[in-house]
Amino acid sequence: MENIYFSTIKMLLVVLAMVCGIILFFRYSGKLRLKLPLKSSALQKVDTIHLGYRKFVSVMEVKDHVLVVGVGEKEISLLASWRKEEERA
């Protein structure tokens, strides 16, 4: 009877360790620069330059366009936009 309880507890601990490992892997995969296809987002922030308190300029990619956006305390302005060039192999 003790063997069944020991085996059950052992199995639960292994499953818990596997779940924790998977969670940690996906959480830190961005810091490891792994390109995992988890999100299919069309909006991606490329870079941000802070200009002052609650003021910054941000470069964003939206599908096949690049946008330069200026953000202030109460306003957002589109500073520039252009179409991305296709990469040639």
VEXPABA-669167 format. One record per atom (N, C-alpha, C, O): residue in one letter; x, y, z. Coordinates in nm, 2 decimals, m for minus. Layout:
<site><aa>A</aa><u>X</u><v>Y</v><w>Z</w></site>
...
This chain:
<site><aa>M</aa><u>0.08</u><v>m0.12</v><w>0.00</w></site>
<site><aa>M</aa><u>0.00</u><v>0.00</v><w>0.00</w></site>
<site><aa>M</aa><u>0.09</u><v>0.13</v><w>0.00</w></site>
<site><aa>M</aa><u>0.05</u><v>0.23</v><w>m0.06</w></site>
<site><aa>E</aa><u>0.20</u><v>0.12</v><w>0.07</w></site>
<site><aa>E</aa><u>0.29</u><v>0.24</v><w>0.08</w></site>
<site><aa>E</aa><u>0.35</u><v>0.26</v><w>m0.06</w></site>
<site><aa>E</aa><u>0.38</u><v>0.37</v><w>m0.10</w></site>
<site><aa>N</aa><u>0.37</u><v>0.16</v><w>m0.14</w></site>
<site><aa>N</aa><u>0.43</u><v>0.17</v><w>m0.27</w></site>
<site><aa>N</aa><u>0.34</u><v>0.25</v><w>m0.36</w></site>
<site><aa>N</aa><u>0.39</u><v>0.32</v><w>m0.45</w></site>
<site><aa>I</aa><u>0.21</u><v>0.23</v><w>m0.35</w></site>
<site><aa>I</aa><u>0.12</u><v>0.30</v><w>m0.44</w></site>
<site><aa>I</aa><u>0.12</u><v>0.45</v><w>m0.41</w></site>
<site><aa>I</aa><u>0.12</u><v>0.53</v><w>m0.50</w></site>
<site><aa>Y</aa><u>0.12</u><v>0.48</v><w>m0.28</w></site>
<site><aa>Y</aa><u>0.12</u><v>0.62</v><w>m0.24</w></site>
<site><aa>Y</aa><u>0.25</u><v>0.69</v><w>m0.28</w></site>
<site><aa>Y</aa><u>0.26</u><v>0.80</v><w>m0.33</w></site>
<site><aa>F</aa><u>0.36</u><v>0.62</v><w>m0.26</w></site>
<site><aa>F</aa><u>0.49</u><v>0.67</v><w>m0.30</w></site>
<site><aa>F</aa><u>0.50</u><v>0.69</v><w>m0.45</w></site>
<site><aa>F</aa><u>0.55</u><v>0.80</v><w>m0.49</w></site>
<site><aa>S</aa><u>0.45</u><v>0.60</v><w>m0.53</w></site>
<site><aa>S</aa><u>0.45</u><v>0.61</v><w>m0.67</w></site>
<site><aa>S</aa><u>0.36</u><v>0.73</v><w>m0.72</w></site>
<site><aa>S</aa><u>0.40</u><v>0.80</v><w>m0.81</w></site>
<site><aa>T</aa><u>0.25</u><v>0.75</v><w>m0.65</w></site>
<site><aa>T</aa><u>0.16</u><v>0.86</v><w>m0.69</w></site>
<site><aa>T</aa><u>0.22</u><v>0.99</v><w>m0.66</w></site>
<site><aa>T</aa><u>0.22</u><v>1.08</v><w>m0.74</w></site>
<site><aa>I</aa><u>0.28</u><v>1.01</v><w>m0.54</w></site>
<site><aa>I</aa><u>0.35</u><v>1.13</v><w>m0.50</w></site>
<site><aa>I</aa><u>0.47</u><v>1.16</v><w>m0.60</w></site>
<site><aa>I</aa><u>0.49</u><v>1.27</v><w>m0.64</w></site>
<site><aa>K</aa><u>0.54</u><v>1.06</v><w>m0.63</w></site>
<site><aa>K</aa><u>0.65</u><v>1.07</v><w>m0.72</w></site>
<site><aa>K</aa><u>0.61</u><v>1.12</v><w>m0.86</w></site>
<site><aa>K</aa><u>0.67</u><v>1.21</v><w>m0.92</w></site>
<site><aa>M</aa><u>0.50</u><v>1.06</v><w>m0.91</w></site>
<site><aa>M</aa><u>0.45</u><v>1.10</v><w>m1.04</w></site>
<site><aa>M</aa><u>0.40</u><v>1.24</v><w>m1.03</w></site>
<site><aa>M</aa><u>0.42</u><v>1.32</v><w>m1.13</w></site>
<site><aa>L</aa><u>0.33</u><v>1.29</v><w>m0.93</w></site>
<site><aa>L</aa><u>0.28</u><v>1.42</v><w>m0.92</w></site>
<site><aa>L</aa><u>0.40</u><v>1.52</v><w>m0.91</w></site>
<site><aa>L</aa><u>0.39</u><v>1.63</v><w>m0.97</w></site>
<site><aa>L</aa><u>0.50</u><v>1.49</v><w>m0.84</w></site>
<site><aa>L</aa><u>0.62</u><v>1.58</v><w>m0.84</w></site>
<site><aa>L</aa><u>0.69</u><v>1.59</v><w>m0.97</w></site>
<site><aa>L</aa><u>0.73</u><v>1.70</v><w>m1.01</w></site>
<site><aa>V</aa><u>0.69</u><v>1.48</v><w>m1.05</w></site>
<site><aa>V</aa><u>0.75</u><v>1.49</v><w>m1.18</w></site>
<site><aa>V</aa><u>0.67</u><v>1.57</v><w>m1.27</w></site>
<site><aa>V</aa><u>0.72</u><v>1.66</v><w>m1.35</w></site>
<site><aa>V</aa><u>0.54</u><v>1.56</v><w>m1.27</w></site>
<site><aa>V</aa><u>0.45</u><v>1.64</v><w>m1.35</w></site>
<site><aa>V</aa><u>0.46</u><v>1.79</v><w>m1.31</w></site>
<site><aa>V</aa><u>0.47</u><v>1.87</v><w>m1.40</w></site>
<site><aa>L</aa><u>0.47</u><v>1.82</v><w>m1.18</w></site>
<site><aa>L</aa><u>0.48</u><v>1.95</v><w>m1.14</w></site>
<site><aa>L</aa><u>0.61</u><v>2.01</v><w>m1.18</w></site>
<site><aa>L</aa><u>0.62</u><v>2.13</v><w>m1.23</w></site>
<site><aa>A</aa><u>0.72</u><v>1.94</v><w>m1.18</w></site>
<site><aa>A</aa><u>0.85</u><v>1.99</v><w>m1.22</w></site>
<site><aa>A</aa><u>0.85</u><v>2.01</v><w>m1.38</w></site>
<site><aa>A</aa><u>0.91</u><v>2.11</v><w>m1.42</w></site>
<site><aa>M</aa><u>0.78</u><v>1.93</v><w>m1.45</w></site>
<site><aa>M</aa><u>0.77</u><v>1.95</v><w>m1.60</w></site>
<site><aa>M</aa><u>0.69</u><v>2.07</v><w>m1.63</w></site>
<site><aa>M</aa><u>0.73</u><v>2.15</v><w>m1.72</w></site>
<site><aa>V</aa><u>0.58</u><v>2.10</v><w>m1.56</w></site>
<site><aa>V</aa><u>0.50</u><v>2.22</v><w>m1.59</w></site>
<site><aa>V</aa><u>0.58</u><v>2.34</v><w>m1.55</w></site>
<site><aa>V</aa><u>0.58</u><v>2.44</v><w>m1.62</w></site>
<site><aa>C</aa><u>0.65</u><v>2.34</v><w>m1.44</w></site>
<site><aa>C</aa><u>0.73</u><v>2.46</v><w>m1.40</w></site>
<site><aa>C</aa><u>0.84</u><v>2.48</v><w>m1.50</w></site>
<site><aa>C</aa><u>0.87</u><v>2.59</v><w>m1.53</w></site>
<site><aa>G</aa><u>0.90</u><v>2.38</v><w>m1.55</w></site>
<site><aa>G</aa><u>1.01</u><v>2.39</v><w>m1.65</w></site>
<site><aa>G</aa><u>0.95</u><v>2.45</v><w>m1.78</w></site>
<site><aa>G</aa><u>1.02</u><v>2.54</v><w>m1.84</w></site>
<site><aa>I</aa><u>0.84</u><v>2.41</v><w>m1.82</w></site>
<site><aa>I</aa><u>0.78</u><v>2.46</v><w>m1.95</w></site>
<site><aa>I</aa><u>0.74</u><v>2.61</v><w>m1.93</w></site>
<site><aa>I</aa><u>0.77</u><v>2.69</v><w>m2.02</w></site>
<site><aa>I</aa><u>0.69</u><v>2.65</v><w>m1.81</w></site>
<site><aa>I</aa><u>0.65</u><v>2.78</v><w>m1.78</w></site>
<site><aa>I</aa><u>0.78</u><v>2.87</v><w>m1.78</w></site>
<site><aa>I</aa><u>0.77</u><v>2.98</v><w>m1.84</w></site>
<site><aa>L</aa><u>0.88</u><v>2.83</v><w>m1.72</w></site>
<site><aa>L</aa><u>1.01</u><v>2.91</v><w>m1.71</w></site>
<site><aa>L</aa><u>1.07</u><v>2.92</v><w>m1.85</w></site>
<site><aa>L</aa><u>1.12</u><v>3.02</v><w>m1.89</w></site>
<site><aa>F</aa><u>1.06</u><v>2.81</v><w>m1.93</w></site>
<site><aa>F</aa><u>1.11</u><v>2.82</v><w>m2.07</w></site>
<site><aa>F</aa><u>1.04</u><v>2.92</v><w>m2.15</w></site>
<site><aa>F</aa><u>1.11</u><v>3.00</v><w>m2.22</w></site>
<site><aa>F</aa><u>0.91</u><v>2.92</v><w>m2.15</w></site>
<site><aa>F</aa><u>0.84</u><v>3.02</v><w>m2.23</w></site>
<site><aa>F</aa><u>0.85</u><v>3.16</v><w>m2.18</w></site>
<site><aa>F</aa><u>0.85</u><v>3.26</v><w>m2.25</w></site>
<site><aa>R</aa><u>0.86</u><v>3.17</v><w>m2.05</w></site>
<site><aa>R</aa><u>0.88</u><v>3.31</v><w>m1.99</w></site>
<site><aa>R</aa><u>1.01</u><v>3.37</v><w>m2.02</w></site>
<site><aa>R</aa><u>1.01</u><v>3.49</v><w>m2.05</w></site>
<site><aa>Y</aa><u>1.12</u><v>3.30</v><w>m2.02</w></site>
<site><aa>Y</aa><u>1.25</u><v>3.35</v><w>m2.05</w></site>
<site><aa>Y</aa><u>1.30</u><v>3.33</v><w>m2.19</w></site>
<site><aa>Y</aa><u>1.41</u><v>3.36</v><w>m2.22</w></site>
<site><aa>S</aa><u>1.22</u><v>3.28</v><w>m2.28</w></site>
<site><aa>S</aa><u>1.26</u><v>3.25</v><w>m2.42</w></site>
<site><aa>S</aa><u>1.28</u><v>3.38</v><w>m2.49</w></site>
<site><aa>S</aa><u>1.37</u><v>3.39</v><w>m2.58</w></site>
<site><aa>G</aa><u>1.21</u><v>3.49</v><w>m2.46</w></site>
<site><aa>G</aa><u>1.24</u><v>3.62</v><w>m2.52</w></site>
<site><aa>G</aa><u>1.37</u><v>3.68</v><w>m2.48</w></site>
<site><aa>G</aa><u>1.44</u><v>3.74</v><w>m2.56</w></site>
<site><aa>K</aa><u>1.41</u><v>3.65</v><w>m2.36</w></site>
<site><aa>K</aa><u>1.54</u><v>3.70</v><w>m2.31</w></site>
<site><aa>K</aa><u>1.66</u><v>3.62</v><w>m2.37</w></site>
<site><aa>K</aa><u>1.77</u><v>3.67</v><w>m2.39</w></site>
<site><aa>L</aa><u>1.63</u><v>3.50</v><w>m2.41</w></site>
<site><aa>L</aa><u>1.73</u><v>3.41</v><w>m2.47</w></site>
<site><aa>L</aa><u>1.73</u><v>3.43</v><w>m2.63</w></site>
<site><aa>L</aa><u>1.81</u><v>3.37</v><w>m2.69</w></site>
<site><aa>R</aa><u>1.65</u><v>3.53</v><w>m2.68</w></site>
<site><aa>R</aa><u>1.64</u><v>3.56</v><w>m2.82</w></site>
<site><aa>R</aa><u>1.60</u><v>3.44</v><w>m2.90</w></site>
<site><aa>R</aa><u>1.65</u><v>3.42</v><w>m3.02</w></site>
<site><aa>L</aa><u>1.51</u><v>3.36</v><w>m2.85</w></site>
<site><aa>L</aa><u>1.46</u><v>3.25</v><w>m2.93</w></site>
<site><aa>L</aa><u>1.34</u><v>3.29</v><w>m3.01</w></site>
<site><aa>L</aa><u>1.25</u><v>3.36</v><w>m2.95</w></site>
<site><aa>K</aa><u>1.33</u><v>3.26</v><w>m3.13</w></site>
<site><aa>K</aa><u>1.22</u><v>3.30</v><w>m3.22</w></site>
<site><aa>K</aa><u>1.11</u><v>3.19</v><w>m3.22</w></site>
<site><aa>K</aa><u>1.11</u><v>3.11</v><w>m3.31</w></site>
<site><aa>L</aa><u>1.03</u><v>3.20</v><w>m3.11</w></site>
<site><aa>L</aa><u>0.92</u><v>3.10</v><w>m3.10</w></site>
<site><aa>L</aa><u>0.79</u><v>3.16</v><w>m3.16</w></site>
<site><aa>L</aa><u>0.76</u><v>3.27</v><w>m3.13</w></site>
<site><aa>P</aa><u>0.72</u><v>3.09</v><w>m3.24</w></site>
<site><aa>P</aa><u>0.60</u><v>3.14</v><w>m3.30</w></site>
<site><aa>P</aa><u>0.48</u><v>3.13</v><w>m3.21</w></site>
<site><aa>P</aa><u>0.39</u><v>3.06</v><w>m3.23</w></site>
<site><aa>L</aa><u>0.49</u><v>3.20</v><w>m3.09</w></site>
<site><aa>L</aa><u>0.38</u><v>3.19</v><w>m3.00</w></site>
<site><aa>L</aa><u>0.27</u><v>3.29</v><w>m3.02</w></site>
<site><aa>L</aa><u>0.15</u><v>3.26</v><w>m3.01</w></site>
<site><aa>K</aa><u>0.31</u><v>3.41</v><w>m3.07</w></site>
<site><aa>K</aa><u>0.21</u><v>3.52</v><w>m3.09</w></site>
<site><aa>K</aa><u>0.21</u><v>3.55</v><w>m3.24</w></site>
<site><aa>K</aa><u>0.31</u><v>3.55</v><w>m3.30</w></site>
<site><aa>S</aa><u>0.09</u><v>3.56</v><w>m3.29</w></site>
<site><aa>S</aa><u>0.08</u><v>3.60</v><w>m3.43</w></site>
<site><aa>S</aa><u>0.03</u><v>3.75</v><w>m3.43</w></site>
<site><aa>S</aa><u>m0.08</u><v>3.78</v><w>m3.49</w></site>
<site><aa>S</aa><u>0.10</u><v>3.84</v><w>m3.37</w></site>
<site><aa>S</aa><u>0.07</u><v>3.98</v><w>m3.36</w></site>
<site><aa>S</aa><u>0.12</u><v>4.05</v><w>m3.48</w></site>
<site><aa>S</aa><u>0.23</u><v>4.03</v><w>m3.53</w></site>
<site><aa>A</aa><u>0.03</u><v>4.14</v><w>m3.54</w></site>
<site><aa>A</aa><u>0.07</u><v>4.22</v><w>m3.65</w></site>
<site><aa>A</aa><u>0.14</u><v>4.35</v><w>m3.61</w></site>
<site><aa>A</aa><u>0.21</u><v>4.41</v><w>m3.69</w></site>
<site><aa>L</aa><u>0.13</u><v>4.38</v><w>m3.48</w></site>
<site><aa>L</aa><u>0.19</u><v>4.50</v><w>m3.42</w></site>
<site><aa>L</aa><u>0.31</u><v>4.47</v><w>m3.34</w></site>
<site><aa>L</aa><u>0.31</u><v>4.38</v><w>m3.25</w></site>
<site><aa>Q</aa><u>0.43</u><v>4.53</v><w>m3.37</w></site>
<site><aa>Q</aa><u>0.55</u><v>4.50</v><w>m3.30</w></site>
<site><aa>Q</aa><u>0.63</u><v>4.63</v><w>m3.28</w></site>
<site><aa>Q</aa><u>0.65</u><v>4.71</v><w>m3.37</w></site>
<site><aa>K</aa><u>0.67</u><v>4.66</v><w>m3.15</w></site>
<site><aa>K</aa><u>0.75</u><v>4.78</v><w>m3.12</w></site>
<site><aa>K</aa><u>0.89</u><v>4.75</v><w>m3.15</w></site>
<site><aa>K</aa><u>0.95</u><v>4.65</v><w>m3.10</w></site>
<site><aa>V</aa><u>0.96</u><v>4.83</v><w>m3.23</w></site>
<site><aa>V</aa><u>1.10</u><v>4.81</v><w>m3.27</w></site>
<site><aa>V</aa><u>1.19</u><v>4.88</v><w>m3.18</w></site>
<site><aa>V</aa><u>1.28</u><v>4.82</v><w>m3.12</w></site>
<site><aa>D</aa><u>1.17</u><v>5.01</v><w>m3.15</w></site>
<site><aa>D</aa><u>1.25</u><v>5.09</v><w>m3.06</w></site>
<site><aa>D</aa><u>1.18</u><v>5.21</v><w>m3.01</w></site>
<site><aa>D</aa><u>1.08</u><v>5.25</v><w>m3.07</w></site>
<site><aa>T</aa><u>1.22</u><v>5.26</v><w>m2.89</w></site>
<site><aa>T</aa><u>1.16</u><v>5.37</v><w>m2.83</w></site>
<site><aa>T</aa><u>1.27</u><v>5.46</v><w>m2.78</w></site>
<site><aa>T</aa><u>1.37</u><v>5.42</v><w>m2.72</w></site>
<site><aa>I</aa><u>1.26</u><v>5.59</v><w>m2.80</w></site>
<site><aa>I</aa><u>1.35</u><v>5.69</v><w>m2.75</w></site>
<site><aa>I</aa><u>1.27</u><v>5.79</v><w>m2.66</w></site>
<site><aa>I</aa><u>1.17</u><v>5.85</v><w>m2.70</w></site>
<site><aa>H</aa><u>1.31</u><v>5.79</v><w>m2.53</w></site>
<site><aa>H</aa><u>1.24</u><v>5.88</v><w>m2.43</w></site>
<site><aa>H</aa><u>1.30</u><v>6.02</v><w>m2.44</w></site>
<site><aa>H</aa><u>1.42</u><v>6.04</v><w>m2.44</w></site>
<site><aa>L</aa><u>1.21</u><v>6.12</v><w>m2.45</w></site>
<site><aa>L</aa><u>1.25</u><v>6.26</v><w>m2.47</w></site>
<site><aa>L</aa><u>1.23</u><v>6.34</v><w>m2.34</w></site>
<site><aa>L</aa><u>1.29</u><v>6.44</v><w>m2.33</w></site>
<site><aa>G</aa><u>1.15</u><v>6.29</v><w>m2.25</w></site>
<site><aa>G</aa><u>1.12</u><v>6.36</v><w>m2.13</w></site>
<site><aa>G</aa><u>1.02</u><v>6.29</v><w>m2.05</w></site>
<site><aa>G</aa><u>0.99</u><v>6.17</v><w>m2.08</w></site>
<site><aa>Y</aa><u>0.96</u><v>6.36</v><w>m1.95</w></site>
<site><aa>Y</aa><u>0.86</u><v>6.30</v><w>m1.87</w></site>
<site><aa>Y</aa><u>0.73</u><v>6.27</v><w>m1.95</w></site>
<site><aa>Y</aa><u>0.67</u><v>6.37</v><w>m2.00</w></site>
<site><aa>R</aa><u>0.70</u><v>6.15</v><w>m1.97</w></site>
<site><aa>R</aa><u>0.58</u><v>6.10</v><w>m2.05</w></site>
<site><aa>R</aa><u>0.59</u><v>6.15</v><w>m2.19</w></site>
<site><aa>R</aa><u>0.48</u><v>6.17</v><w>m2.25</w></site>
<site><aa>K</aa><u>0.71</u><v>6.16</v><w>m2.25</w></site>
<site><aa>K</aa><u>0.72</u><v>6.20</v><w>m2.39</w></site>
<site><aa>K</aa><u>0.82</u><v>6.11</v><w>m2.46</w></site>
<site><aa>K</aa><u>0.93</u><v>6.10</v><w>m2.40</w></site>
<site><aa>F</aa><u>0.79</u><v>6.05</v><w>m2.57</w></site>
<site><aa>F</aa><u>0.88</u><v>5.96</v><w>m2.64</w></site>
<site><aa>F</aa><u>0.84</u><v>5.94</v><w>m2.78</w></site>
<site><aa>F</aa><u>0.73</u><v>5.97</v><w>m2.82</w></site>
<site><aa>V</aa><u>0.94</u><v>5.90</v><w>m2.86</w></site>
<site><aa>V</aa><u>0.92</u><v>5.86</v><w>m3.00</w></site>
<site><aa>V</aa><u>0.94</u><v>5.71</v><w>m3.01</w></site>
<site><aa>V</aa><u>1.04</u><v>5.66</v><w>m2.96</w></site>
<site><aa>S</aa><u>0.85</u><v>5.65</v><w>m3.08</w></site>
<site><aa>S</aa><u>0.86</u><v>5.50</v><w>m3.09</w></site>
<site><aa>S</aa><u>0.85</u><v>5.46</v><w>m3.24</w></site>
<site><aa>S</aa><u>0.77</u><v>5.52</v><w>m3.32</w></site>
<site><aa>V</aa><u>0.92</u><v>5.36</v><w>m3.28</w></site>
<site><aa>V</aa><u>0.92</u><v>5.30</v><w>m3.41</w></site>
<site><aa>V</aa><u>0.85</u><v>5.17</v><w>m3.40</w></site>
<site><aa>V</aa><u>0.88</u><v>5.08</v><w>m3.32</w></site>
<site><aa>M</aa><u>0.74</u><v>5.15</v><w>m3.48</w></site>
<site><aa>M</aa><u>0.66</u><v>5.03</v><w>m3.47</w></site>
<site><aa>M</aa><u>0.64</u><v>4.97</v><w>m3.61</w></site>
<site><aa>M</aa><u>0.64</u><v>5.04</v><w>m3.71</w></site>
<site><aa>E</aa><u>0.63</u><v>4.84</v><w>m3.61</w></site>
<site><aa>E</aa><u>0.60</u><v>4.77</v><w>m3.74</w></site>
<site><aa>E</aa><u>0.46</u><v>4.72</v><w>m3.73</w></site>
<site><aa>E</aa><u>0.42</u><v>4.65</v><w>m3.63</w></site>
<site><aa>V</aa><u>0.38</u><v>4.75</v><w>m3.84</w></site>
<site><aa>V</aa><u>0.24</u><v>4.70</v><w>m3.85</w></site>
<site><aa>V</aa><u>0.23</u><v>4.63</v><w>m3.98</w></site>
<site><aa>V</aa><u>0.23</u><v>4.69</v><w>m4.09</w></site>
<site><aa>K</aa><u>0.23</u><v>4.49</v><w>m3.98</w></site>
<site><aa>K</aa><u>0.23</u><v>4.41</v><w>m4.10</w></site>
<site><aa>K</aa><u>0.34</u><v>4.45</v><w>m4.19</w></site>
<site><aa>K</aa><u>0.46</u><v>4.41</v><w>m4.16</w></site>
<site><aa>D</aa><u>0.31</u><v>4.52</v><w>m4.30</w></site>
<site><aa>D</aa><u>0.42</u><v>4.55</v><w>m4.39</w></site>
<site><aa>D</aa><u>0.45</u><v>4.70</v><w>m4.39</w></site>
<site><aa>D</aa><u>0.50</u><v>4.75</v><w>m4.49</w></site>
<site><aa>H</aa><u>0.41</u><v>4.77</v><w>m4.29</w></site>
<site><aa>H</aa><u>0.44</u><v>4.92</v><w>m4.27</w></site>
<site><aa>H</aa><u>0.53</u><v>4.94</v><w>m4.15</w></site>
<site><aa>H</aa><u>0.52</u><v>4.87</v><w>m4.05</w></site>
<site><aa>V</aa><u>0.61</u><v>5.05</v><w>m4.16</w></site>
<site><aa>V</aa><u>0.68</u><v>5.10</v><w>m4.04</w></site>
<site><aa>V</aa><u>0.63</u><v>5.24</v><w>m4.01</w></site>
<site><aa>V</aa><u>0.61</u><v>5.32</v><w>m4.09</w></site>
<site><aa>L</aa><u>0.60</u><v>5.26</v><w>m3.88</w></site>
<site><aa>L</aa><u>0.54</u><v>5.38</v><w>m3.83</w></site>
<site><aa>L</aa><u>0.63</u><v>5.44</v><w>m3.73</w></site>
<site><aa>L</aa><u>0.69</u><v>5.37</v><w>m3.64</w></site>
<site><aa>V</aa><u>0.65</u><v>5.58</v><w>m3.74</w></site>
<site><aa>V</aa><u>0.72</u><v>5.65</v><w>m3.63</w></site>
<site><aa>V</aa><u>0.62</u><v>5.74</v><w>m3.57</w></site>
<site><aa>V</aa><u>0.56</u><v>5.82</v><w>m3.63</w></site>
<site><aa>V</aa><u>0.60</u><v>5.71</v><w>m3.43</w></site>
<site><aa>V</aa><u>0.49</u><v>5.77</v><w>m3.36</w></site>
<site><aa>V</aa><u>0.55</u><v>5.86</v><w>m3.25</w></site>
<site><aa>V</aa><u>0.64</u><v>5.81</v><w>m3.17</w></site>
<site><aa>G</aa><u>0.50</u><v>5.98</v><w>m3.23</w></site>
<site><aa>G</aa><u>0.54</u><v>6.07</v><w>m3.12</w></site>
<site><aa>G</aa><u>0.43</u><v>6.07</v><w>m3.02</w></site>
<site><aa>G</aa><u>0.31</u><v>6.08</v><w>m3.05</w></site>
<site><aa>V</aa><u>0.46</u><v>6.04</v><w>m2.89</w></site>
<site><aa>V</aa><u>0.36</u><v>6.03</v><w>m2.79</w></site>
<site><aa>V</aa><u>0.40</u><v>6.14</v><w>m2.68</w></site>
<site><aa>V</aa><u>0.51</u><v>6.14</v><w>m2.63</w></site>
<site><aa>G</aa><u>0.30</u><v>6.22</v><w>m2.64</w></site>
<site><aa>G</aa><u>0.31</u><v>6.31</v><w>m2.54</w></site>
<site><aa>G</aa><u>0.22</u><v>6.28</v><w>m2.42</w></site>
<site><aa>G</aa><u>0.16</u><v>6.17</v><w>m2.42</w></site>
<site><aa>E</aa><u>0.20</u><v>6.37</v><w>m2.33</w></site>
<site><aa>E</aa><u>0.11</u><v>6.35</v><w>m2.22</w></site>
<site><aa>E</aa><u>m0.03</u><v>6.33</v><w>m2.26</w></site>
<site><aa>E</aa><u>m0.10</u><v>6.24</v><w>m2.20</w></site>
<site><aa>K</aa><u>m0.08</u><v>6.41</v><w>m2.36</w></site>
<site><aa>K</aa><u>m0.22</u><v>6.40</v><w>m2.39</w></site>
<site><aa>K</aa><u>m0.24</u><v>6.38</v><w>m2.54</w></site>
<site><aa>K</aa><u>m0.36</u><v>6.38</v><w>m2.59</w></site>
<site><aa>E</aa><u>m0.14</u><v>6.35</v><w>m2.62</w></site>
<site><aa>E</aa><u>m0.16</u><v>6.34</v><w>m2.76</w></site>
<site><aa>E</aa><u>m0.06</u><v>6.23</v><w>m2.82</w></site>
<site><aa>E</aa><u>0.04</u><v>6.20</v><w>m2.76</w></site>
<site><aa>I</aa><u>m0.10</u><v>6.18</v><w>m2.93</w></site>
<site><aa>I</aa><u>m0.02</u><v>6.08</v><w>m3.01</w></site>
<site><aa>I</aa><u>m0.02</u><v>6.14</v><w>m3.15</w></site>
<site><aa>I</aa><u>m0.13</u><v>6.17</v><w>m3.21</w></site>
<site><aa>S</aa><u>0.10</u><v>6.14</v><w>m3.21</w></site>
<site><aa>S</aa><u>0.11</u><v>6.19</v><w>m3.35</w></site>
<site><aa>S</aa><u>0.19</u><v>6.10</v><w>m3.44</w></site>
<site><aa>S</aa><u>0.29</u><v>6.04</v><w>m3.39</w></site>
<site><aa>L</aa><u>0.14</u><v>6.08</v><w>m3.56</w></site>
<site><aa>L</aa><u>0.21</u><v>6.00</v><w>m3.66</w></site>
<site><aa>L</aa><u>0.32</u><v>6.09</v><w>m3.72</w></site>
<site><aa>L</aa><u>0.28</u><v>6.18</v><w>m3.79</w></site>
<site><aa>L</aa><u>0.44</u><v>6.06</v><w>m3.70</w></site>
<site><aa>L</aa><u>0.55</u><v>6.15</v><w>m3.75</w></site>
<site><aa>L</aa><u>0.59</u><v>6.11</v><w>m3.89</w></site>
<site><aa>L</aa><u>0.62</u><v>6.19</v><w>m3.98</w></site>
<site><aa>A</aa><u>0.60</u><v>5.98</v><w>m3.92</w></site>
<site><aa>A</aa><u>0.63</u><v>5.92</v><w>m4.05</w></site>
<site><aa>A</aa><u>0.58</u><v>5.78</v><w>m4.07</w></site>
<site><aa>A</aa><u>0.56</u><v>5.71</v><w>m3.97</w></site>
<site><aa>S</aa><u>0.57</u><v>5.74</v><w>m4.19</w></site>
<site><aa>S</aa><u>0.53</u><v>5.60</v><w>m4.22</w></site>
<site><aa>S</aa><u>0.58</u><v>5.57</v><w>m4.36</w></site>
<site><aa>S</aa><u>0.59</u><v>5.65</v><w>m4.45</w></site>
<site><aa>W</aa><u>0.62</u><v>5.44</v><w>m4.37</w></site>
<site><aa>W</aa><u>0.66</u><v>5.39</v><w>m4.50</w></site>
<site><aa>W</aa><u>0.64</u><v>5.24</v><w>m4.51</w></site>
<site><aa>W</aa><u>0.62</u><v>5.17</v><w>m4.41</w></site>
<site><aa>R</aa><u>0.64</u><v>5.19</v><w>m4.63</w></site>
<site><aa>R</aa><u>0.62</u><v>5.05</v><w>m4.65</w></site>
<site><aa>R</aa><u>0.75</u><v>4.97</v><w>m4.64</w></site>
<site><aa>R</aa><u>0.85</u><v>5.02</v><w>m4.70</w></site>
<site><aa>K</aa><u>0.75</u><v>4.86</v><w>m4.58</w></site>
<site><aa>K</aa><u>0.87</u><v>4.78</v><w>m4.56</w></site>
<site><aa>K</aa><u>0.91</u><v>4.72</v><w>m4.69</w></site>
<site><aa>K</aa><u>0.83</u><v>4.68</v><w>m4.77</w></site>
<site><aa>E</aa><u>1.04</u><v>4.71</v><w>m4.72</w></site>
<site><aa>E</aa><u>1.09</u><v>4.65</v><w>m4.84</w></site>
<site><aa>E</aa><u>1.10</u><v>4.50</v><w>m4.81</w></site>
<site><aa>E</aa><u>1.13</u><v>4.45</v><w>m4.70</w></site>
<site><aa>E</aa><u>1.06</u><v>4.42</v><w>m4.92</w></site>
<site><aa>E</aa><u>1.07</u><v>4.28</v><w>m4.90</w></site>
<site><aa>E</aa><u>1.21</u><v>4.23</v><w>m4.90</w></site>
<site><aa>E</aa><u>1.30</u><v>4.28</v><w>m4.98</w></site>
<site><aa>E</aa><u>1.24</u><v>4.13</v><w>m4.82</w></site>
<site><aa>E</aa><u>1.38</u><v>4.08</v><w>m4.81</w></site>
<site><aa>E</aa><u>1.41</u><v>3.99</v><w>m4.93</w></site>
<site><aa>E</aa><u>1.32</u><v>3.91</v><w>m4.96</w></site>
<site><aa>R</aa><u>1.52</u><v>4.01</v><w>m4.99</w></site>
<site><aa>R</aa><u>1.56</u><v>3.93</v><w>m5.11</w></site>
<site><aa>R</aa><u>1.66</u><v>3.82</v><w>m5.06</w></site>
<site><aa>R</aa><u>1.75</u><v>3.85</v><w>m4.99</w></site>
<site><aa>A</aa><u>1.63</u><v>3.70</v><w>m5.11</w></site>
<site><aa>A</aa><u>1.72</u><v>3.59</v><w>m5.07</w></site>
<site><aa>A</aa><u>1.83</u><v>3.57</v><w>m5.16</w></site>
<site><aa>A</aa><u>1.92</u><v>3.48</v><w>m5.14</w></site>
